[in-house]
Structures are given as structure tokens and as C-alpha cells.
Amino acid sequence: MKEPKKCGIYLVLPTRLALNRLSARLLWRALHASGKMEGCRLGEEDLNRLFREVLRIKRKYRGMELVDVRCVDGTVVKLRL
């Protein structure tokens, strides 16, 4: 994110730490415990597959720009893989 005459902020997130089997299991259990999975047939293994696919896409399209927002006041927000 850049604003006119200010330095940019770069957030580097370790995807491997965020998208792994342990996170999938914790997310699945938290969603089930909160009752937000009512009627949803998404299982723990499905979340594992989803996380693996996200990692594969991230490797294949590294650096791909997902979001590029430029405001009238000069603020710029970019989101990349």
C-alpha cells in the first residue's frame, strides 16, 4: 500500500506456515465448533486438498497481481501471490 510521499508497506506472509495440515485441521474444528458448518459437507481432507491447491497455484503463478487499486488521492494498493 502506497500513499503519496510516504514509503510503502510490504507484508510477506509465510504461506507454508499458514496453509498446512495442522491449520486445516484447526480451521475445520473451529468452524464445526462454532456451528458455521451446518449443512456443509466440507470435510477435513477437503480443506487439505484446498490448501494444497492454493500452494500449487501460488508456485505456478508466483508474482501474479490479484488486486491493483489506485485511488484519486494517489493511494495505491496491490495484492500479489
C-alpha positions as CSV (number, residue, x, y, z in Angstrom):
1,M,0.0,0.0,0.0
2,K,1.4,3.4,-1.0
3,E,0.3,6.8,-0.2
4,P,1.7,9.9,-1.9
5,K,5.1,10.9,-0.4
6,K,5.1,8.0,2.1
7,C,7.1,4.8,2.0
8,G,5.3,1.6,1.1
9,I,4.3,-1.2,3.4
10,Y,5.2,-4.7,2.3
11,L,3.6,-7.7,4.1
12,V,5.3,-11.0,3.4
13,L,3.2,-13.9,4.7
14,P,4.8,-17.4,5.1
15,T,2.2,-19.4,3.2
16,R,3.6,-22.7,4.1
17,L,3.1,-21.9,7.8
18,A,-0.5,-20.7,7.2
19,L,-1.7,-23.4,4.8
20,N,-0.7,-26.8,6.2
21,R,-2.5,-29.9,7.5
22,L,-2.4,-28.6,11.1
23,S,-4.0,-25.3,10.1
24,A,-6.6,-27.1,8.0
25,R,-7.5,-29.3,11.0
26,L,-7.7,-26.4,13.4
27,L,-9.8,-24.4,10.9
28,W,-12.1,-27.3,10.4
29,R,-12.6,-28.0,14.1
30,A,-13.1,-24.3,14.8
31,L,-15.8,-24.0,12.1
32,H,-17.6,-27.1,13.4
33,A,-17.4,-25.9,17.0
34,S,-18.9,-22.5,16.1
35,G,-21.8,-24.2,14.2
36,K,-21.0,-22.4,10.9
37,M,-20.6,-25.7,9.1
38,E,-24.3,-26.7,9.4
39,G,-25.4,-28.3,6.2
40,C,-21.9,-28.1,4.7
41,R,-20.3,-31.4,3.6
42,L,-16.8,-30.0,3.6
43,G,-14.5,-32.4,5.4
44,E,-11.1,-32.1,6.9
45,E,-9.5,-33.8,3.9
46,D,-11.3,-31.4,1.5
47,L,-9.6,-28.5,3.3
48,N,-6.3,-30.2,3.0
49,R,-6.8,-30.6,-0.8
50,L,-7.9,-26.9,-1.0
51,F,-4.7,-25.8,0.8
52,R,-2.5,-27.9,-1.4
53,E,-4.2,-26.5,-4.5
54,V,-3.6,-22.9,-3.2
55,L,0.1,-23.7,-2.7
56,R,0.4,-25.2,-6.2
57,I,-1.3,-22.2,-7.8
58,K,1.0,-19.8,-5.8
59,R,4.1,-21.6,-7.0
60,K,2.8,-21.7,-10.6
61,Y,1.8,-18.1,-10.8
62,R,4.3,-16.5,-8.4
63,G,4.1,-12.7,-8.5
64,M,0.8,-12.6,-10.3
65,E,-1.1,-9.5,-9.4
66,L,-4.5,-10.2,-7.9
67,V,-5.6,-6.7,-6.9
68,D,-4.5,-3.3,-8.1
69,V,-6.4,-0.4,-6.7
70,R,-5.5,3.3,-7.4
71,C,-7.4,5.9,-5.6
72,V,-7.9,9.5,-6.8
73,D,-5.9,10.8,-3.8
74,G,-2.9,8.8,-5.0
75,T,-3.1,5.8,-2.7
76,V,-2.1,2.5,-4.3
77,V,-3.0,-1.0,-3.0
78,K,-1.6,-4.1,-4.8
79,L,-2.0,-7.7,-3.8
80,R,0.3,-10.3,-5.4
81,L,0.8,-14.0,-5.0
